[in-house]
Amino acid sequence: MKKNIVVSFLATLLLTSMYVARAQQPPKVPRIGFLTSASGDPGVEAFHQSLRELGYIEGKDILIEYRHAEGASQRLSELAEELVRLKVDVIVTTATEPSLAAQRATKTIPIVMGGGGDPVAARLVASLARPGGNITGVTTISADLSGKRLELLTEVAPKSSSVAVLWIPTARGNKLQMKETEAAAHSLELQLRPVGVEGPNDFENAFSAINGAGVRSLVVLNSPMFASQRVKIAEFAVKSRLPTIYATSGYVDAGGLMSYGPNVSDLYRRAAHYVDRILKKGAKPADLPVETPTKFELVINLHTAKRIGLTIPESVLYRVDRVIK
């Protein structure tokens, strides 16, 4: 009888100790994988700020694993697989190519897009309203966005019948953007001269090709790799006295002439809200519709216009959302 009491007591003590040990274990800190083609994305701080507003403190309430391909798009799949091996709770991507790499790496970990081209055309989601898989988030697509950029460019540089287009031929997102730009150019009776690059080391050759093409203006397609090199691209355009339009305002802040597109900071803030719903409420990406931009901004750098000898028409200045002087 005494032996049974002792055994019972020891068993109770062991169970109590196990319970106390479990109770003392710190709660699991969610881990976010952040995958992008290049570092230096101007929207990342907006993403962090939105997380802070939602109650997350990096290093305490959340951990973020950053993986940047630094222009070497072939590394994206390797980096995505690395994040999967780390068992992150959600992967945030910044463009079409990183999203495709994450999609190839996992069919179960939630993926939140912080931007990128048409996710339906890229086969990332079944539809915007019903993504249907493990991917959701925000996209930069909007009807006739490429056409509006070309129209603005011809308004500020009416003699630009031949336009160079800086793009990445192997990037799925850029391929889709190029198709839209070609269609817009056809309707405006403009001749496009595409100049492709694959990585940061290709810019000097690309710049030489643009200068030798006899073009009067330039369009830079949207790409995280281009965004990371925005100062270099803007300086080239100014030095070559080429009126240039970009997809996001970060280029204009870096000395570029003008941009028209969605507010990148707003997109990243929205991406943070998707992450919050997935982590706190257990929401499934398949049930979260992909958001498209509702606000677009035209930004012009008048100092740059002066440097290249360009006068911005009043009809365009009237529509500007932000002017840099």
TORKOLSE-598670 format. One record per residue (C-alpha): residue number from 1; residue in one letter; x, z, y. Coordinates in steps of 0.1 Angstrom, whole numbers, plus 2048, in hexadecimal, padded with zeros to 3 digits. Layout:
  pos  code   c1   c3   c2
  NUM     a    X    Z    Y
...
//
This chain:
  pos  code   c1   c3   c2
    1     m  800  800  800
    2     k  81C  80A  818
    3     k  82E  7E9  80F
    4     n  80F  7D5  818
    5     i  80C  7E7  839
    6     v  831  7E0  841
    7     v  82D  7BB  838
    8     s  80E  7B8  84D
    9     f  81F  7C9  86A
   10     l  83D  7B2  868
   11     a  827  793  866
   12     t  813  79F  885
   13     l  834  7A6  897
   14     l  841  783  88E
   15     l  822  771  899
   16     t  821  785  8BA
   17     s  846  77C  8C0
   18     m  83F  757  8BA
   19     y  821  758  8D1
   20     v  835  769  8ED
   21     a  852  750  8E8
   22     r  83A  733  8EB
   23     a  829  743  90A
   24     q  84B  746  91A
   25     q  855  722  915
   26     p  853  70E  936
   27     p  838  6F4  937
   28     k  842  6D0  930
   29     v  84D  6BE  950
   30     p  83F  69A  951
   31     r  859  67F  952
   32     i  854  65E  965
   33     g  869  640  95D
   34     f  86F  62A  97D
   35     l  879  607  974
   36     t  883  5ED  98E
   37     s  898  5CD  991
   38     a  8AE  5DC  9AC
   39     s  8B3  5FD  9BE
   40     g  8AC  600  9E3
   41     d  887  5F9  9E2
   42     p  878  603  A03
   43     g  858  610  9F3
   44     v  867  62A  9DD
   45     e  867  645  9F7
   46     a  842  63F  9FD
   47     f  83C  644  9D7
   48     h  850  665  9D9
   49     q  83C  671  9F8
   50     s  81B  66A  9E7
   51     l  826  67E  9C8
   52     r  82F  69B  9DF
   53     e  80D  699  9F0
   54     l  7FD  69A  9CD
   55     g  810  6BA  9C6
   56     y  82E  6AE  9B3
   57     i  851  6BA  9BA
   58     e  86C  6A5  9AA
   59     g  882  6B9  994
   60     k  868  6D5  990
   61     d  846  6C6  989
   62     i  852  6A4  980
   63     l  871  692  975
   64     i  879  66D  97E
   65     e  890  657  96A
   66     y  89C  63A  97F
   67     r  8A7  61A  96F
   68     h  8B2  5FD  986
   69     a  8BE  5DB  978
   70     e  8D0  5D4  999
   71     g  8C7  5AF  998
   72     a  8CF  5AA  973
   73     s  8AC  5A2  967
   74     q  8B8  59F  943
   75     r  8BF  5C4  943
   76     l  89B  5CE  94A
   77     s  891  5CE  925
   78     e  8AF  5E4  91C
   79     l  8A6  5FC  938
   80     a  881  5FD  92F
   81     e  88A  605  90A
   82     e  8A1  620  917
   83     l  884  630  929
   84     v  86E  62E  90A
   85     r  889  640  8F6
   86     l  889  65B  910
   87     k  864  660  909
   88     v  859  65E  92D
   89     d  835  665  933
   90     v  82F  647  94A
   91     i  843  629  956
   92     v  840  61D  97A
   93     t  84B  5F9  980
   94     t  850  5E7  9A1
   95     a  84A  5C2  99A
   96     t  83F  5A9  97F
   97     e  861  5A7  96C
   98     p  865  5CD  968
   99     s  841  5CF  95D
  100     l  846  5B5  943
  101     a  865  5C7  936
  102     a  852  5E7  934
  103     q  835  5D6  922
  104     r  84D  5C8  908
  105     a  85C  5EB  903
  106     t  83C  5FF  8FD
  107     k  818  5FA  8F5
  108     t  810  620  8F8
  109     i  822  62F  916
  110     p  80C  62A  936
  111     i  81C  611  94E
  112     v  813  611  973
  113     m  81B  5F3  988
  114     g  826  5FA  9AB
  115     g  823  5D5  9B5
  116     g  829  5B3  9A8
  117     g  817  591  9A5
  118     d  7F8  589  992
  119     p  7F8  5A0  974
  120     v  7DD  58B  962
  121     a  7F0  56B  965
  122     a  80F  57E  959
  123     r  7FB  58B  93C
  124     l  802  5AF  944
  125     v  7DD  5B7  945
  126     a  7BD  5A7  938
  127     s  7AC  5A9  95A
  128     l  7AF  5BC  97A
  129     a  78E  5CF  974
  130     r  796  5D7  94F
  131     p  7BB  5D7  948
  132     g  7B5  5DE  924
  133     g  7D8  5EA  91A
  134     n  7F1  604  925
  135     i  7F8  5F4  947
  136     t  7E6  5F8  969
  137     g  7F0  5FE  98D
  138     v  7F1  5E9  9AC
  139     t  7FA  5C5  9B3
  140     t  804  5B1  9D2
  141     i  7EE  593  9C9
  142     s  7D5  586  9E2
  143     a  7C4  564  9E6
  144     d  7D8  54B  9F9
  145     l  7F3  563  A04
  146     s  80E  549  9FF
  147     g  7FA  530  A14
  148     k  7F6  549  A31
  149     r  81C  54F  A31
  150     l  822  52A  A34
  151     e  808  526  A4F
  152     l  818  541  A63
  153     l  83A  532  A5F
  154     t  82E  510  A6B
  155     e  81E  521  A89
  156     v  83E  531  A95
  157     a  853  513  A8B
  158     p  83D  4F4  A8D
  159     k  859  4DC  A87
  160     s  860  4EB  A64
  161     s  853  4CF  A4E
  162     s  86E  4D7  A34
  163     v  86F  4FB  A28
  164     a  888  50C  A12
  165     v  87B  525  9F8
  166     l  893  540  9EB
  167     w  887  54B  9C8
  168     i  891  556  9A6
  169     p  889  53A  98D
  170     t  88A  550  96E
  171     a  874  56B  97C
  172     r  850  569  970
  173     g  843  577  990
  174     n  856  55E  9A5
  175     k  84A  541  990
  176     l  826  54B  998
  177     q  82E  54F  9BD
  178     m  83F  52D  9BD
  179     k  820  51C  9AF
  180     e  80B  52B  9CA
  181     t  824  521  9E5
  182     e  826  4FE  9D8
  183     a  800  4FA  9D9
  184     a  7FF  508  9FD
  185     a  81B  4F1  A08
  186     h  809  4D3  9FA
  187     s  7EA  4DB  A0E
  188     l  7FF  4E0  A2E
  189     e  813  4C0  A27
  190     l  834  4D3  A26
  191     q  852  4CA  A11
  192     l  861  4E7  9FD
  193     r  885  4EA  9F3
  194     p  888  506  9D9
  195     v  8AA  518  9D7
  196     g  8AE  52F  9B9
  197     v  8C3  54E  9B3
  198     e  8C7  563  994
  199     g  8DA  581  9A1
  200     p  8EB  590  9C0
  201     n  90B  57B  9BA
  202     d  8F7  55B  9BF
  203     f  8EE  55F  9E3
  204     e  90C  54E  9F3
  205     n  906  52E  9DF
  206     a  8E1  530  9E7
  207     f  8E7  534  A0C
  208     s  8FF  516  A0B
  209     a  8E4  502  9FA
  210     i  8CA  50B  A13
  211     n  8E0  502  A30
  212     g  8E8  4E1  A20
  213     a  8C4  4D8  A19
  214     g  8BB  4CF  A3C
  215     v  89D  4E7  A3E
  216     r  88F  4F6  A5E
  217     s  881  517  A50
  218     l  881  52E  A32
  219     v  869  541  A1B
  220     v  876  55E  A06
  221     l  861  566  9E8
  222     n  859  589  9DE
  223     s  872  59A  9C7
  224     p  882  5BD  9C4
  225     m  8A4  5AD  9C1
  226     f  89F  59A  9E1
  227     a  893  5BA  9F2
  228     s  8B3  5CC  9E7
  229     q  8C6  5B0  9F9
  230     r  8AF  5AE  A17
  231     v  8CA  5B5  A31
  232     k  8E0  599  A23
  233     i  8C3  580  A22
  234     a  8B7  589  A45
  235     e  8DB  585  A53
  236     f  8DE  563  A43
  237     a  8BD  557  A51
  238     v  8C7  562  A74
  239     k  8EA  554  A72
  240     s  8DB  533  A67
  241     r  8C0  535  A82
  242     l  8A5  530  A67
  243     p  882  53D  A6F
  244     t  87A  550  A4F
  245     i  85B  562  A41
  246     y  85D  57D  A27
  247     a  843  58F  A11
  248     t  849  5B2  A1D
  249     s  853  5C3  A3D
  250     g  873  5D3  A30
  251     y  885  5B2  A38
  252     v  878  5B2  A5C
  253     d  884  5D6  A60
  254     a  8A6  5C9  A53
  255     g  8A8  5AE  A6D
  256     g  892  592  A5E
  257     l  87A  57E  A74
  258     m  857  584  A66
  259     s  844  58F  A48
  260     y  820  58D  A3C
  261     g  813  5A1  A1E
  262     p  806  5C2  A12
  263     n  814  5E2  A1D
  264     v  82D  5EB  A02
  265     s  82C  611  A0A
  266     d  806  610  A04
  267     l  80B  600  9E2
  268     y  824  61A  9D7
  269     r  80E  636  9E3
  270     r  7F1  628  9CF
  271     a  808  626  9B0
  272     a  80F  64B  9B4
  273     h  7EA  652  9B2
  274     y  7E8  63F  991
  275     v  805  654  983
  276     d  7F2  673  98E
  277     r  7D2  669  97D
  278     i  7E5  661  95D
  279     l  7F9  681  95C
  280     k  7E0  69A  968
  281     k  7BF  68C  95B
  282     g  7CB  679  93D
  283     a  7BC  658  94B
  284     k  7C3  639  936
  285     p  7D2  61A  947
  286     a  7B9  604  934
  287     d  79D  616  948
  288     l  7AD  615  96A
  289     p  7A7  5F4  97D
  290     v  7C5  5E3  98D
  291     e  7C3  5E6  9B3
  292     t  7CA  5C8  9CA
  293     p  7D5  5CC  9EF
  294     t  7BA  5D0  A09
  295     k  7D0  5D1  A27
  296     f  7EB  5B7  A32
  297     e  803  5BA  A4F
  298     l  815  5A0  A64
  299     v  836  5AE  A71
  300     i  84C  59B  A89
  301     n  86F  5A3  A96
  302     l  871  596  ABA
  303     h  895  59F  ABD
  304     t  89C  588  AA0
  305     a  887  56C  AAE
  306     k  89C  56E  ACE
  307     r  8BC  56C  ABA
  308     i  8B2  54C  AA9
  309     g  8A3  53D  AC9
  310     l  87F  53E  ABE
  311     t  861  546  AD3
  312     i  844  555  AC0
  313     p  823  545  ACB
  314     e  809  55C  ADC
  315     s  7F0  552  AC1
  316     v  806  562  AA7
  317     l  810  581  ABB
  318     y  7EB  588  ABF
  319     r  7E8  58D  A9A
  320     v  807  5A2  A95
  321     d  803  5C5  A86
  322     r  826  5D1  A8F
  323     v  840  5C3  AA7
  324     i  865  5CC  AA5
  325     k  876  5C8  AC7
//
